[in-house]
Amino acid sequence: MEIPKRFKGKVAIVTASTQGIGFSIAERLGLEGASVVISSRRQKNVDVAAEKLRAKGIDVFAVVCHVSNGQQRKDLIDKTVQKYGKIDVVVSNAAANPSVDSILQTQESVLDKLWEINVKASILLLKDAAPHMQKGSSVVIISSISGYHPPAAMAMYGVTKTALFGLTKALAAEMAPNTRVNCIAPGFVPTNFASFITNNAAMRKELEQQTLLRRLGTTEDMGAATAFLASDDASYITGETIVVSGGMPSRLIISLSWLLLYL
Ligand code: NAP
């Protein structure tokens, strides 16, 4: 498939982008012509990922940034602006899921961490980035299908992802008309993050059965959808969430018992 060059001359920051979904988003934007600024917590991971992208001919700038570290967030934005003079795209992708406890059993420190990494860091990063984003710029926030129906084993994580749907709507209004703000809600994608689920053959099969396309997602699926939302092809779309889940149940769910009442 011929990849379009929708990001020629554009500068894109992708957080948490040294592996998994973030890496594939950076790769896709880069292959489409963007200068990509990748980051994550560990210098070694940042260096290795930057080399992989450079080997594909992508212009990469790599910065260490733990998204809940204020100084590192500021460095990410300042260094990008020093190098490229502007920011066209920000993809906020970092998240943590440190607990499998039910919500009422979750320790306060874990609740704080979930809020801090999954929601607050996106807000503070965009607060630093916004003054450098001009007309035609774009933000994509990576949420999750778990935001629609937080599953028991990752309920509070799911709730933070629900918050990102609201954040997308609110920021789309606040950053209009110059910057569009949209959201991707991935289904299940075999990455390190999801390995506790997708490495279990029975659970994986069950999840595949829940999709209409009978497979889990790939990181490249997420890269392609993010690139669409960030590009001018989506220039009349803002405040929206695209579910990229192979047709897993998401927004419109009619439970069977409810349906039976009307049959
Ligand atoms: P992943 O493959 O485990 O990759 C995580 C990346 O984030 C790594 O590059 C890691 O590098 C970096 N990272 C972790 N914590 C960070 C932090 N606090 N600050 C900065 N970078 C950090 O994860 P993934 O599956 O691609 O997940 C990416 C996003 O997709 C998350 O928002 C997740 O909620 C969402 N999502 C994933 C799935 C799925 O099934 N995989 C489904 C729905 C939504 P370092 O270790 O060097 O920091």
Boltz pocket constraint, residues with backbone or C-beta under 6 A from the ligand:
constraints:
  - pocket:
      binder: B
      contacts: [[A, 15], [A, 16], [A, 17], [A, 18], [A, 19], [A, 20], [A, 21], [A, 22], [A, 39], [A, 40], [A, 41], [A, 42], [A, 45], [A, 46], [A, 65], [A, 66], [A, 67], [A, 68], [A, 92], [A, 93], [A, 94], [A, 95], [A, 96], [A, 117], [A, 142], [A, 143], [A, 144], [A, 145], [A, 146], [A, 185], [A, 186], [A, 187], [A, 188], [A, 189], [A, 190], [A, 191], [A, 192], [A, 193], [A, 194]]
      max_distance: 6.0
